[in-house]
Amino acid sequence: MSSEPQRLIDDARELGVTLNADQAAGLLRLLDELASWNRHYNLTAITERESMIGAHVLDSLSAQADLQGTLVADVGTGAGFPGLPLALVEPQRQFTLIDSVAKKIRFVSHAVRVLGLTNVAVLNARAESLTPERPFDTVMARAFAPLADLLEAVRGMSGPATRVVALKGRYPTDELAELPRGWRLQQARARQIPGLQAERHILSFVRQPE
């Protein structure tokens, strides 16, 4: 095994995530595809390899412990983060990756095919337009919108038991003071991502009992 896959496995272990060799190879293949497409489609501003591993792959994997249930939505998925890395390491869960930007969804669809992910559906849509028959168990978002806007946008996708998971940078004290009615903060935790110096926090929200 080369040093890059082993380093990824070791860094993921620091986050409490267990990767096997095939999963590590798949995650690095995802970055290969992203780098290739990014030269033509401007999908991410992060182009240095080590930064991509930390800011995209490891940052995504750090939310594994916050998933609940079987049906997971990633809204504003962009180039597929955090949804694609999590789907690769969580094959027993079904992921729906949603974005309103067509070029980003084209890349995500391509990556799903290349990685052979059978547990991922891809939607070119706005989150606020979706009202599935069965609410998602977990709705995730990274760099999607301020918390109030996020919670309003996913209201139609969420039921009484849905957990909404927001991946944030600095602890969003001001945003938490403006939560929309009907939601409460369930949990907040700081994360230290190997190779990244920036602050990272994961916040989980649930519906308030009526």
C-alpha angles and dihedrals in degrees: 000000000000122000097254097060091043091050090051091051090049094047092048089052088058087060092050093255120130115212127184123210094264092051092049090050090050093051091051090047087055089057091047090056092045092052091049095049093041092066089067107023107035096229098158137018090213108087107152109102099230091046091051091053092051102036098039112023105029093036089055095045091052088074095059093102091055095061119106132183130359106286115069128178125197108199120200087012093172107186090358106286129173091358103062098049091045093048090051093055096036104053092159091065127074115230129198113196114201132190135150095215110092098205091055092049090049090057093046090051090050092050091049089055095045093049093043093233109174094176098065130090120187126212129188097206146105113265094228091059094060124097107164120194089239117041118234118257092219129019115193134190136177120194089343104132142309111304095255091053092045094052092048092047094054098041092103091052094050134082133190092280099041118121116212112205120197121193107208140170113222118019103276100225095158093048092050089057090062104048114151119250115275099038134093135186109254100179142351127192136174119232131204109208115203109248095013124102096188123101118260130188134176118209125190124201134190135185118273114243111255 
